[in-house]
Amino acid sequence: MKACTVRGDQNLPVTEAYRKISTNIQFANIDGNIQTIMMTSSLQNEGKTTTICNIASVMSNDLNKKILLIDLDLRKPAVHKHFNLSNRIGLTDLLFNKDNYEEYINTVSPRLDVLTSGKLPSKTSEILNSNSLKEVIRKLSYHYDYIFFDTPPIASVSDAVTVATYADAVILTVAYSETEAEIAKKSIDSLRQVNANIIGAIFNKVPVTKQNKYYYNYY
């Protein structure tokens, strides 16, 4: 899996697409009540992890925001692969050891930090709904403008719906021409059942044409 697409490619159309998404997130937060944002999808391989990595990169570099990206996909974590980081220790180790969080943070650019998943637990739901995790997020929130969560697909497990109960906002990634409308609708319904604040959906893998060149493959 390659590193994040937009890093080092500031003039590509895909970068401009992510800039627009980042700006839209700021507009959605006009009242300043959104800090934690969850990214999910209906199914595997819809590009949610690449998408959230790139949004985090653009918001930190172009919008001068202090960003923390936490990998809450405790089943198939991939954020560390996108940034070429080790996942030997991470979030789960922090929760179990109750150490200083700074020892587990990876700084990938001056305003972008990453907290990888760490060792994979046998019972992810207990960790994702634990008071310990929520307390760690609360403490981290004092140090960042935005905290992004990468979570598993909704149709596969209930993890994402659990995180949606305490995330300030949710963004759904939908693979263009791959994800059936009914499946995407069921994902939205699942999120709405827990009163998730869905601030938007990103159509991913849109074919590139001269007319929609700014949408590239990820928007």
GROMACS elastic network, one bead per residue, 0.5 to 0.9 nm:
[ bonds ]
;  ai    aj funct       b0    kb
    1    78     6  0.86393   500
    1    81     6  0.64960   500
    1    82     6  0.67043   500
    2     5     6  0.77788   500
    2    81     6  0.73905   500
    2    82     6  0.59508   500
    2    83     6  0.84273   500
    2    84     6  0.84760   500
    3     6     6  0.88378   500
    3     7     6  0.79608   500
    3    50     6  0.84306   500
    3    81     6  0.69197   500
    3    83     6  0.54544   500
    3    84     6  0.67188   500
    4     7     6  0.59128   500
    4    50     6  0.62769   500
    4    51     6  0.85206   500
    4    53     6  0.63033   500
    4    54     6  0.59425   500
    4    57     6  0.82833   500
    4    82     6  0.54129   500
    4    83     6  0.66819   500
    5     8     6  0.82157   500
    5     9     6  0.73763   500
    5    14     6  0.80755   500
    5    15     6  0.82298   500
    5    50     6  0.76282   500
    5    53     6  0.87437   500
    5    54     6  0.67532   500
    5    82     6  0.88876   500
    6     9     6  0.50342   500
    6    10     6  0.63678   500
    6    11     6  0.88237   500
    6    12     6  0.77076   500
    6    14     6  0.71003   500
    6    15     6  0.55767   500
    6    18     6  0.84930   500
    6    54     6  0.61199   500
    6    57     6  0.75765   500
    6    58     6  0.76561   500
    7    10     6  0.71325   500
    7    15     6  0.87781   500
    7    54     6  0.77102   500
    7    57     6  0.71037   500
    7    58     6  0.83301   500
    8    11     6  0.88630   500
    9    12     6  0.58521   500
    9    14     6  0.88130   500
    9    15     6  0.71439   500
   10    13     6  0.86644   500
   10    14     6  0.87778   500
   10    15     6  0.58901   500
   10    16     6  0.79915   500
   10    58     6  0.89937   500
   11    14     6  0.83127   500
   11    15     6  0.65307   500
   11    16     6  0.73831   500
   12    15     6  0.53425   500
   12    16     6  0.68138   500
   12   214     6  0.86821   500
   13    16     6  0.51136   500
   13    17     6  0.63487   500
   13    18     6  0.88311   500
   13   213     6  0.64853   500
   13   215     6  0.71387   500
   13   216     6  0.62850   500
   14    17     6  0.50097   500
   14    18     6  0.63795   500
   14    19     6  0.86657   500
   14   213     6  0.83615   500
   14   214     6  0.63186   500
   14   215     6  0.65314   500
   14   216     6  0.52557   500
   14   217     6  0.72040   500
   14   218     6  0.69536   500
   14   219     6  0.78344   500
   15    18     6  0.51392   500
   15    19     6  0.62087   500
   15    20     6  0.87633   500
   15    54     6  0.82801   500
   15    58     6  0.76329   500
   15   214     6  0.85005   500
   15   216     6  0.89786   500
   16    20     6  0.63661   500
   16    21     6  0.87594   500
   16   214     6  0.65781   500
   16   215     6  0.83956   500
   17    20     6  0.52017   500
   17    21     6  0.64270   500
   17    22     6  0.87420   500
   17   214     6  0.56846   500
   17   215     6  0.57293   500
   17   216     6  0.74518   500
   17   218     6  0.79283   500
   17   219     6  0.64419   500
   18    22     6  0.60602   500
   18    23     6  0.84932   500
   18    51     6  0.83803   500
   18    54     6  0.69846   500
   18    55     6  0.58906   500
   18    58     6  0.67230   500
   18    59     6  0.86648   500
   18   215     6  0.89128   500
   18   218     6  0.83428   500
   18   219     6  0.76565   500
   19    22     6  0.50510   500
   19    23     6  0.61421   500
   19    24     6  0.85914   500
   19    55     6  0.76967   500
   19    58     6  0.63458   500
   19    59     6  0.75145   500
   19    62     6  0.77093   500
   19    63     6  0.86472   500
   20    23     6  0.50752   500
   20    24     6  0.61602   500
   20    25     6  0.86700   500
   21    24     6  0.50335   500
   21    25     6  0.62749   500
   21    26     6  0.87764   500
   21    55     6  0.74057   500
   21   202     6  0.83966   500
   21   219     6  0.84726   500
   22    25     6  0.51025   500
   22    26     6  0.64859   500
   22    27     6  0.88468   500
   22    55     6  0.63038   500
   22    56     6  0.84431   500
   22    58     6  0.72056   500
   22    59     6  0.59970   500
   22    63     6  0.81563   500
   23    26     6  0.50927   500
   23    27     6  0.63774   500
   23    28     6  0.87362   500
   23    59     6  0.83999   500
   23    63     6  0.83934   500
   24    28     6  0.61812   500
   24    29     6  0.86013   500
   25    28     6  0.50214   500
   25    29     6  0.63367   500
   25    30     6  0.89012   500
   25   199     6  0.78652   500
   25   200     6  0.86603   500
   26    30     6  0.64112   500
   26    32     6  0.87938   500
   27    30     6  0.51402   500
   27    31     6  0.87724   500
   28    31     6  0.80080   500
   28    32     6  0.87885   500
   28    34     6  0.81753   500
   28   199     6  0.68065   500
   29    32     6  0.51128   500
   29    33     6  0.62934   500
   29    34     6  0.55944   500
   29    35     6  0.83607   500
   30    33     6  0.79526   500
   30    34     6  0.87567   500
   31    34     6  0.80104   500
   32    35     6  0.78005   500
   33   168     6  0.75103   500
   34    37     6  0.73512   500
   34   146     6  0.79308   500
   34   167     6  0.86170   500
   34   168     6  0.52421   500
   34   169     6  0.65087   500
   35   141     6  0.76591   500
   35   144     6  0.83938   500
   35   145     6  0.65043   500
   35   147     6  0.61193   500
   35   148     6  0.83218   500
   35   167     6  0.82938   500
   35   168     6  0.62993   500
   35   169     6  0.79720   500
   36   137     6  0.88074   500
   36   141     6  0.82092   500
   36   145     6  0.89440   500
   36   146     6  0.58741   500
   36   148     6  0.57865   500
   36   149     6  0.74111   500
   36   166     6  0.85445   500
   36   167     6  0.53676   500
   36   168     6  0.51296   500
   36   169     6  0.65066   500
   36   170     6  0.87243   500
   37   146     6  0.74206   500
   37   147     6  0.62977   500
   37   149     6  0.61418   500
   37   150     6  0.88978   500
   37   164     6  0.88997   500
   37   167     6  0.58989   500
   37   168     6  0.59233   500
   37   170     6  0.56214   500
   37   171     6  0.73529   500
   38    52     6  0.88920   500
   38   147     6  0.85441   500
   38   148     6  0.57837   500
   38   150     6  0.62012   500
   38   151     6  0.70487   500
   38   160     6  0.82386   500
   38   163     6  0.75784   500
   38   164     6  0.69572   500
   38   167     6  0.62226   500
   38   168     6  0.79316   500
   38   169     6  0.62023   500
   38   171     6  0.61950   500
   38   172     6  0.84986   500
   39    48     6  0.65689   500
   39    49     6  0.78944   500
   39    51     6  0.84985   500
   39    52     6  0.65958   500
   39   148     6  0.73816   500
   39   149     6  0.60513   500
   39   150     6  0.52512   500
   39   151     6  0.62428   500
   39   152     6  0.87734   500
   39   160     6  0.85666   500
   39   169     6  0.88197   500
   39   170     6  0.59887   500
   39   171     6  0.50089   500
   39   172     6  0.60356   500
   39   173     6  0.72350   500
   40    43     6  0.88282   500
   40    48     6  0.60462   500
   40    49     6  0.82810   500
   40   149     6  0.85980   500
   40   150     6  0.65784   500
   40   151     6  0.54656   500
   40   152     6  0.62907   500
   40   153     6  0.56867   500
   40   154     6  0.70195   500
   40   160     6  0.67707   500
   40   170     6  0.76386   500
   40   171     6  0.65373   500
   40   172     6  0.52086   500
   40   173     6  0.61212   500
   41    44     6  0.73659   500
   41    45     6  0.87438   500
   41    46     6  0.66031   500
   41    47     6  0.81615   500
   41    48     6  0.62522   500
   41   151     6  0.83431   500
   41   152     6  0.74114   500
   41   154     6  0.62262   500
   41   155     6  0.81982   500
   41   160     6  0.88996   500
   41   171     6  0.83745   500
   41   172     6  0.52765   500
   41   174     6  0.62442   500
   41   175     6  0.85749   500
   41   184     6  0.81659   500
   41   187     6  0.78959   500
   42    46     6  0.79022   500
   42   152     6  0.86772   500
   42   155     6  0.52273   500
   42   156     6  0.77368   500
   42   172     6  0.78098   500
   42   173     6  0.76342   500
   42   174     6  0.72422   500
   42   179     6  0.77596   500
   42   183     6  0.67573   500
   42   184     6  0.59812   500
   42   186     6  0.84336   500
   42   187     6  0.59000   500
   42   188     6  0.88657   500
   43    46     6  0.64313   500
   43   152     6  0.84584   500
   43   153     6  0.50818   500
   43   154     6  0.68513   500
   43   155     6  0.59876   500
   43   156     6  0.68542   500
   43   174     6  0.86043   500
   43   175     6  0.89387   500
   43   179     6  0.76496   500
   43   183     6  0.85663   500
   43   184     6  0.88760   500
   44    47     6  0.79694   500
   44    48     6  0.86022   500
   44   152     6  0.80050   500
   44   153     6  0.61056   500
   44   155     6  0.88666   500
   44   156     6  0.81544   500
   45    48     6  0.76197   500
   45    49     6  0.89518   500
   45   175     6  0.82382   500
   46    49     6  0.85585   500
   46   153     6  0.89718   500
   46   173     6  0.66763   500
   46   174     6  0.62002   500
   46   176     6  0.86116   500
   46   178     6  0.82104   500
   46   179     6  0.80370   500
   46   204     6  0.69814   500
   46   205     6  0.80694   500
   47    50     6  0.54507   500
   47    51     6  0.60394   500
   47    52     6  0.87290   500
   47   173     6  0.71177   500
   47   174     6  0.81665   500
   47   175     6  0.72950   500
   47   204     6  0.67759   500
   47   205     6  0.79866   500
   47   218     6  0.75829   500
   48    51     6  0.50003   500
   48    52     6  0.61545   500
   48    53     6  0.85336   500
   48   150     6  0.75768   500
   48   151     6  0.85958   500
   48   153     6  0.87376   500
   48   172     6  0.80180   500
   48   173     6  0.56367   500
   48   174     6  0.82874   500
   48   204     6  0.84588   500
   49    52     6  0.53008   500
   49    53     6  0.60839   500
   49    54     6  0.85323   500
   49    77     6  0.89731   500
   49    78     6  0.69135   500
   49    79     6  0.64643   500
   49    82     6  0.82454   500
   49   150     6  0.63768   500
   49   151     6  0.84392   500
   50    53     6  0.52058   500
   50    54     6  0.61708   500
   50    55     6  0.86450   500
   50    78     6  0.88934   500
   50    79     6  0.80071   500
   50    82     6  0.72258   500
   50   218     6  0.84701   500
   51    54     6  0.52717   500
   51    55     6  0.61878   500
   51    56     6  0.86256   500
   51   173     6  0.79847   500
   51   202     6  0.86408   500
   51   204     6  0.82858   500
   51   218     6  0.68262   500
   51   219     6  0.85702   500
   52    55     6  0.50044   500
   52    56     6  0.60385   500
   52    57     6  0.84800   500
   52    69     6  0.83003   500
   52    79     6  0.89871   500
   52   148     6  0.75340   500
   52   149     6  0.82463   500
   52   150     6  0.70436   500
   53    56     6  0.52084   500
   53    57     6  0.62047   500
   53    58     6  0.87357   500
   53    69     6  0.76471   500
   53    79     6  0.71837   500
   53    82     6  0.74167   500
   53    83     6  0.83712   500
   53   150     6  0.87748   500
   54    58     6  0.61048   500
   54    59     6  0.84943   500
   55    58     6  0.51980   500
   55    59     6  0.60200   500
   55    60     6  0.84728   500
   56    59     6  0.52923   500
   56    60     6  0.61291   500
   56    61     6  0.85318   500
   56    67     6  0.64449   500
   56    68     6  0.78122   500
   56    69     6  0.70109   500
   56   112     6  0.72274   500
   56   146     6  0.88467   500
   56   147     6  0.89255   500
   56   148     6  0.75047   500
   57    60     6  0.53385   500
   57    61     6  0.60567   500
   57    62     6  0.82317   500
   57    67     6  0.82916   500
   57   109     6  0.84497   500
   57   111     6  0.87706   500
   57   112     6  0.68452   500
   58    61     6  0.51483   500
   58    62     6  0.54218   500
   58    63     6  0.70916   500
   58    64     6  0.88357   500
   59    62     6  0.55746   500
   59    64     6  0.65472   500
   59    65     6  0.58468   500
   59    66     6  0.81548   500
   59    67     6  0.75198   500
   59   112     6  0.88527   500
   60    63     6  0.58378   500
   60    64     6  0.50503   500
   60    66     6  0.58079   500
   60    67     6  0.59812   500
   60   109     6  0.82848   500
   60   110     6  0.82338   500
   60   111     6  0.53734   500
   60   112     6  0.58476   500
   61    64     6  0.55844   500
   61    65     6  0.74066   500
   61   109     6  0.83049   500
   61   110     6  0.84576   500
   61   111     6  0.71598   500
   61   112     6  0.81709   500
   62    65     6  0.80746   500
   64   111     6  0.72727   500
   65   111     6  0.66078   500
   65   112     6  0.82963   500
   65   144     6  0.78612   500
   65   145     6  0.59577   500
   65   146     6  0.74733   500
   66   110     6  0.84305   500
   66   112     6  0.61415   500
   66   113     6  0.81693   500
   66   143     6  0.78759   500
   66   144     6  0.50537   500
   66   145     6  0.51843   500
   66   146     6  0.67155   500
   66   147     6  0.87533   500
   67   111     6  0.61362   500
   67   113     6  0.62478   500
   67   114     6  0.84245   500
   67   143     6  0.89365   500
   67   144     6  0.56596   500
   67   145     6  0.60753   500
   67   146     6  0.51538   500
   67   147     6  0.58751   500
   67   148     6  0.75748   500
   68   105     6  0.88817   500
   68   111     6  0.84443   500
   68   112     6  0.59856   500
   68   114     6  0.56215   500
   68   115     6  0.73306   500
   68   140     6  0.85354   500
   68   141     6  0.89610   500
   68   143     6  0.89275   500
   68   144     6  0.65675   500
   68   145     6  0.83255   500
   68   146     6  0.65274   500
   68   148     6  0.62342   500
   68   149     6  0.87258   500
   69    79     6  0.84403   500
   69   112     6  0.77130   500
   69   113     6  0.63227   500
   69   115     6  0.62049   500
   69   116     6  0.82047   500
   69   146     6  0.85247   500
   69   147     6  0.58069   500
   69   149     6  0.60922   500
   69   150     6  0.76256   500
   70    73     6  0.88988   500
   70    79     6  0.82013   500
   70    91     6  0.79109   500
   70   113     6  0.86621   500
   70   114     6  0.59605   500
   70   116     6  0.60743   500
   70   117     6  0.72878   500
   70   147     6  0.72721   500
   70   148     6  0.60683   500
   70   149     6  0.50601   500
   70   150     6  0.64926   500
   71    74     6  0.74009   500
   71    77     6  0.64764   500
   71    78     6  0.76500   500
   71    79     6  0.61083   500
   71    80     6  0.81592   500
   71    90     6  0.89252   500
   71    91     6  0.79261   500
   71   114     6  0.79737   500
   71   115     6  0.64154   500
   71   116     6  0.51757   500
   71   117     6  0.50635   500
   71   118     6  0.87979   500
   71   148     6  0.84100   500
   71   149     6  0.59530   500
   71   150     6  0.50449   500
   71   151     6  0.69445   500
   72    75     6  0.86336   500
   72    77     6  0.75054   500
   72    91     6  0.82939   500
   72   116     6  0.81104   500
   72   117     6  0.62076   500
   72   128     6  0.76580   500
   72   149     6  0.59552   500
   72   150     6  0.53818   500
   72   151     6  0.50503   500
   72   152     6  0.76304   500
   72   159     6  0.86886   500
   72   160     6  0.86741   500
   72   163     6  0.85322   500
   73    76     6  0.58832   500
   73    77     6  0.50312   500
   73    78     6  0.78884   500
   73    79     6  0.88773   500
   73   117     6  0.70556   500
   73   124     6  0.88778   500
   73   149     6  0.84242   500
   73   150     6  0.60132   500
   73   152     6  0.50238   500
   73   153     6  0.88129   500
   73   159     6  0.80564   500
   73   160     6  0.84501   500
   74    77     6  0.58202   500
   74    92     6  0.87150   500
   74   117     6  0.61139   500
   74   118     6  0.81938   500
   74   119     6  0.82280   500
   74   120     6  0.57023   500
   74   121     6  0.70946   500
   74   124     6  0.63159   500
   74   128     6  0.87969   500
   74   151     6  0.79006   500
   74   152     6  0.77901   500
   74   159     6  0.88284   500
   75   120     6  0.65808   500
   75   121     6  0.81025   500
   75   124     6  0.75825   500
   75   152     6  0.73858   500
   76   120     6  0.85594   500
   76   152     6  0.75795   500
   77    80     6  0.74512   500
   77    81     6  0.84498   500
   77    87     6  0.89526   500
   77   116     6  0.78890   500
   77   117     6  0.64052   500
   77   118     6  0.87359   500
   77   120     6  0.86431   500
   77   150     6  0.85129   500
   77   151     6  0.85816   500
   77   152     6  0.85060   500
   78    81     6  0.52943   500
   78    82     6  0.67010   500
   78   116     6  0.85679   500
   78   117     6  0.87293   500
   78   150     6  0.89400   500
   79    82     6  0.52641   500
   79    83     6  0.66628   500
   79    84     6  0.85703   500
   79    85     6  0.83430   500
   79   114     6  0.82330   500
   79   115     6  0.88089   500
   79   116     6  0.67181   500
   79   117     6  0.83347   500
   79   150     6  0.78096   500
   80    83     6  0.53307   500
   80    84     6  0.57759   500
   80    86     6  0.63907   500
   80    87     6  0.62826   500
   80   114     6  0.80967   500
   80   115     6  0.84975   500
   80   116     6  0.59578   500
   80   117     6  0.82435   500
   81    85     6  0.61906   500
   81    86     6  0.80000   500
   81    87     6  0.86064   500
   82    85     6  0.77989   500
   83   108     6  0.75058   500
   83   114     6  0.87171   500
   85   106     6  0.79687   500
   85   116     6  0.82543   500
   86    89     6  0.76214   500
   86    90     6  0.89910   500
   86   116     6  0.81914   500
   87    90     6  0.63280   500
   87   116     6  0.60279   500
   87   117     6  0.68562   500
   87   118     6  0.53982   500
   87   119     6  0.75767   500
   88   116     6  0.88606   500
   88   118     6  0.59709   500
   88   119     6  0.69143   500
   89    92     6  0.76942   500
   89    93     6  0.58972   500
   89    94     6  0.79820   500
   89   104     6  0.70021   500
   89   116     6  0.74991   500
   89   117     6  0.75923   500
   89   119     6  0.64847   500
   90    93     6  0.54567   500
   90    94     6  0.62645   500
   90    95     6  0.88723   500
   90   104     6  0.56769   500
   90   105     6  0.78396   500
   90   115     6  0.60553   500
   90   117     6  0.50065   500
   90   119     6  0.70422   500
   91    94     6  0.50386   500
   91    95     6  0.62947   500
   91    96     6  0.87073   500
   91   101     6  0.86983   500
   91   104     6  0.73358   500
   91   115     6  0.63061   500
   91   116     6  0.60760   500
   91   118     6  0.53102   500
   91   119     6  0.80628   500
   91   133     6  0.86922   500
   92    95     6  0.50854   500
   92    96     6  0.61584   500
   92    97     6  0.84729   500
   92   116     6  0.88588   500
   92   117     6  0.63039   500
   92   118     6  0.53101   500
   92   119     6  0.60876   500
   92   120     6  0.74223   500
   92   121     6  0.76012   500
   92   127     6  0.80843   500
   92   133     6  0.89728   500
   93    96     6  0.51214   500
   93    97     6  0.58197   500
   93    98     6  0.79421   500
   93    99     6  0.85870   500
   93   104     6  0.84545   500
   93   117     6  0.85062   500
   93   118     6  0.60461   500
   93   119     6  0.67590   500
   94    97     6  0.53205   500
   94    98     6  0.54412   500
   94    99     6  0.58407   500
   94   100     6  0.76669   500
   94   101     6  0.65249   500
   94   103     6  0.85563   500
   94   104     6  0.69417   500
   94   118     6  0.83789   500
   94   136     6  0.89607   500
   95    98     6  0.52558   500
   95    99     6  0.77664   500
   95   127     6  0.86407   500
   95   132     6  0.66593   500
   95   133     6  0.68477   500
   95   136     6  0.80261   500
   96    99     6  0.83698   500
   98   101     6  0.81246   500
   99   102     6  0.84987   500
   99   103     6  0.76066   500
   99   104     6  0.87545   500
  100   103     6  0.59967   500
  100   104     6  0.78796   500
  101   104     6  0.55110   500
  101   105     6  0.66865   500
  101   136     6  0.80514   500
  101   140     6  0.82878   500
  102   105     6  0.53002   500
  102   106     6  0.85640   500
  103   106     6  0.85014   500
  104   114     6  0.87847   500
  104   115     6  0.65533   500
  104   116     6  0.81369   500
  105   113     6  0.63906   500
  105   114     6  0.59099   500
  105   115     6  0.52012   500
  105   116     6  0.80034   500
  106   112     6  0.86110   500
  106   113     6  0.54540   500
  106   114     6  0.50237   500
  106   115     6  0.62520   500
  106   116     6  0.80974   500
  107   110     6  0.70564   500
  107   111     6  0.79003   500
  107   112     6  0.61349   500
  107   114     6  0.63648   500
  107   115     6  0.89764   500
  108   111     6  0.81023   500
  108   112     6  0.58463   500
  108   113     6  0.58519   500
  108   114     6  0.71269   500
  109   112     6  0.50771   500
  109   113     6  0.70951   500
  110   113     6  0.81476   500
  111   144     6  0.89787   500
  115   118     6  0.84599   500
  117   120     6  0.73067   500
  118   121     6  0.89730   500
  120   123     6  0.88186   500
  120   124     6  0.80234   500
  121   124     6  0.58464   500
  121   127     6  0.82107   500
  123   126     6  0.58766   500
  123   127     6  0.70841   500
  124   127     6  0.53058   500
  124   128     6  0.61653   500
  124   129     6  0.86328   500
  124   159     6  0.74491   500
  125   128     6  0.51242   500
  125   129     6  0.60736   500
  125   130     6  0.83111   500
  125   158     6  0.78460   500
  125   159     6  0.61132   500
  125   162     6  0.76053   500
  126   129     6  0.54003   500
  126   130     6  0.58767   500
  127   130     6  0.50348   500
  127   131     6  0.84607   500
  127   132     6  0.79896   500
  127   133     6  0.68567   500
  128   131     6  0.87296   500
  128   133     6  0.67153   500
  128   134     6  0.83498   500
  128   159     6  0.71142   500
  128   162     6  0.69623   500
  128   163     6  0.65789   500
  129   132     6  0.86060   500
  129   133     6  0.73525   500
  129   134     6  0.77495   500
  129   159     6  0.88447   500
  129   162     6  0.65671   500
  129   163     6  0.72526   500
  130   133     6  0.54761   500
  130   134     6  0.65815   500
  130   135     6  0.87368   500
  131   134     6  0.50229   500
  131   135     6  0.59940   500
  131   136     6  0.85778   500
  132   135     6  0.51331   500
  132   136     6  0.62797   500
  132   137     6  0.87311   500
  133   136     6  0.51133   500
  133   137     6  0.62697   500
  133   138     6  0.85930   500
  134   137     6  0.50968   500
  134   138     6  0.61223   500
  134   139     6  0.87195   500
  134   166     6  0.82519   500
  135   139     6  0.62531   500
  135   140     6  0.85963   500
  136   139     6  0.52047   500
  136   140     6  0.61653   500
  136   141     6  0.85860   500
  137   140     6  0.50442   500
  137   141     6  0.60394   500
  137   147     6  0.84259   500
  138   141     6  0.51963   500
  138   142     6  0.72995   500
  139   142     6  0.59430   500
  139   143     6  0.79164   500
  140   143     6  0.56252   500
  140   144     6  0.69652   500
  140   147     6  0.83791   500
  141   144     6  0.55193   500
  141   145     6  0.75152   500
  141   146     6  0.76386   500
  141   147     6  0.71497   500
  142   145     6  0.82247   500
  144   147     6  0.67136   500
  149   163     6  0.85387   500
  149   167     6  0.84027   500
  150   160     6  0.88003   500
  151   154     6  0.85641   500
  151   159     6  0.71063   500
  151   160     6  0.54604   500
  151   163     6  0.78660   500
  152   155     6  0.88388   500
  152   156     6  0.75196   500
  152   157     6  0.71679   500
  152   158     6  0.83804   500
  152   159     6  0.64546   500
  152   160     6  0.58316   500
  153   156     6  0.56623   500
  153   157     6  0.68280   500
  153   158     6  0.84156   500
  153   159     6  0.81253   500
  153   160     6  0.67356   500
  153   187     6  0.89498   500
  154   157     6  0.57824   500
  154   158     6  0.62096   500
  154   159     6  0.73254   500
  154   160     6  0.57814   500
  154   161     6  0.68753   500
  154   187     6  0.60881   500
  154   190     6  0.80770   500
  154   191     6  0.87808   500
  155   158     6  0.77391   500
  155   183     6  0.78140   500
  155   186     6  0.82715   500
  155   187     6  0.67905   500
  156   159     6  0.87977   500
  157   160     6  0.74237   500
  157   161     6  0.85372   500
  158   161     6  0.54103   500
  158   162     6  0.63803   500
  158   163     6  0.89846   500
  159   162     6  0.51328   500
  159   163     6  0.64307   500
  159   164     6  0.86895   500
  160   163     6  0.51545   500
  160   164     6  0.61070   500
  160   165     6  0.89183   500
  160   191     6  0.86026   500
  161   165     6  0.66943   500
  161   190     6  0.70223   500
  161   191     6  0.60278   500
  161   194     6  0.73666   500
  161   196     6  0.83192   500
  162   165     6  0.55677   500
  162   166     6  0.77674   500
  162   194     6  0.84683   500
  163   166     6  0.57899   500
  163   167     6  0.61214   500
  164   167     6  0.50505   500
  164   168     6  0.78184   500
  164   169     6  0.75297   500
  164   170     6  0.67763   500
  164   191     6  0.69691   500
  164   194     6  0.74010   500
  164   195     6  0.82519   500
  164   196     6  0.55917   500
  164   197     6  0.79917   500
  165   168     6  0.84086   500
  165   191     6  0.85482   500
  165   194     6  0.60735   500
  165   195     6  0.72071   500
  165   196     6  0.62092   500
  166   169     6  0.86793   500
  166   196     6  0.82949   500
  167   170     6  0.70575   500
  167   196     6  0.77868   500
  167   197     6  0.81353   500
  168   196     6  0.79354   500
  168   197     6  0.66054   500
  169   196     6  0.68816   500
  169   198     6  0.58204   500
  169   199     6  0.62382   500
  170   191     6  0.85910   500
  170   196     6  0.67977   500
  170   197     6  0.58485   500
  170   199     6  0.60099   500
  170   200     6  0.73426   500
  170   201     6  0.87357   500
  171   197     6  0.87533   500
  171   198     6  0.59891   500
  171   199     6  0.60226   500
  171   200     6  0.52158   500
  171   201     6  0.54633   500
  171   202     6  0.73471   500
  172   184     6  0.87361   500
  172   187     6  0.86033   500
  172   188     6  0.81933   500
  172   198     6  0.77787   500
  172   199     6  0.86785   500
  172   200     6  0.66053   500
  172   202     6  0.62908   500
  172   203     6  0.87034   500
  173   200     6  0.88484   500
  173   201     6  0.56600   500
  173   203     6  0.61798   500
  173   204     6  0.66214   500
  174   177     6  0.89453   500
  174   178     6  0.81819   500
  174   179     6  0.64148   500
  174   184     6  0.72693   500
  174   201     6  0.69268   500
  174   202     6  0.60240   500
  174   204     6  0.57834   500
  174   205     6  0.86422   500
  175   178     6  0.53904   500
  175   179     6  0.55256   500
  175   202     6  0.83354   500
  175   203     6  0.58245   500
  175   205     6  0.58353   500
  175   206     6  0.77576   500
  175   218     6  0.86571   500
  176   179     6  0.66156   500
  176   203     6  0.57338   500
  176   204     6  0.55891   500
  176   205     6  0.56093   500
  176   206     6  0.55401   500
  176   207     6  0.83755   500
  177   180     6  0.75472   500
  177   205     6  0.83847   500
  177   206     6  0.80934   500
  178   205     6  0.89138   500
  179   182     6  0.84565   500
  179   183     6  0.68637   500
  179   184     6  0.68415   500
  180   183     6  0.53615   500
  180   184     6  0.64768   500
  180   185     6  0.87078   500
  181   184     6  0.51550   500
  181   185     6  0.60825   500
  181   186     6  0.86599   500
  182   186     6  0.62011   500
  182   187     6  0.86900   500
  183   186     6  0.51415   500
  183   187     6  0.63705   500
  183   188     6  0.88082   500
  184   187     6  0.50881   500
  184   188     6  0.63706   500
  184   189     6  0.86802   500
  185   188     6  0.51029   500
  185   189     6  0.61548   500
  185   190     6  0.86342   500
  186   190     6  0.61352   500
  186   191     6  0.86674   500
  187   190     6  0.51055   500
  187   191     6  0.63740   500
  187   192     6  0.86855   500
  188   191     6  0.51337   500
  188   192     6  0.61375   500
  188   193     6  0.86340   500
  188   198     6  0.82233   500
  189   192     6  0.50284   500
  189   193     6  0.61593   500
  190   193     6  0.52430   500
  190   194     6  0.71039   500
  190   196     6  0.88995   500
  191   194     6  0.56136   500
  191   195     6  0.65428   500
  191   196     6  0.53081   500
  191   197     6  0.81978   500
  191   198     6  0.77921   500
  192   196     6  0.54100   500
  192   197     6  0.78099   500
  192   198     6  0.80090   500
  193   196     6  0.75131   500
  195   198     6  0.87636   500
  198   201     6  0.80878   500
  202   218     6  0.78622   500
  202   219     6  0.57348   500
  203   206     6  0.67895   500
  203   215     6  0.88602   500
  203   217     6  0.89086   500
  203   218     6  0.68999   500
  204   215     6  0.85943   500
  204   216     6  0.86178   500
  204   217     6  0.60645   500
  205   208     6  0.86310   500
  205   215     6  0.87115   500
  205   216     6  0.73764   500
  205   218     6  0.50415   500
  205   219     6  0.67680   500
  206   212     6  0.87157   500
  206   215     6  0.67479   500
  206   216     6  0.64229   500
  206   217     6  0.50815   500
  206   218     6  0.66215   500
  206   219     6  0.64752   500
  207   212     6  0.82499   500
  207   213     6  0.86166   500
  207   215     6  0.82026   500
  207   216     6  0.68149   500
  207   217     6  0.62729   500
  208   211     6  0.81602   500
  208   212     6  0.62629   500
  208   213     6  0.54082   500
  208   214     6  0.81624   500
  208   215     6  0.70426   500
  208   216     6  0.52299   500
  208   217     6  0.66905   500
  209   212     6  0.52908   500
  209   213     6  0.53476   500
  209   214     6  0.89184   500
  209   215     6  0.88705   500
  209   216     6  0.82109   500
  210   213     6  0.52569   500
  210   214     6  0.87506   500
  211   214     6  0.82914   500
  212   215     6  0.55536   500
  212   216     6  0.72951   500
  213   216     6  0.54714   500
  214   219     6  0.82508   500
  215   218     6  0.66601   500
  216   219     6  0.63659   500
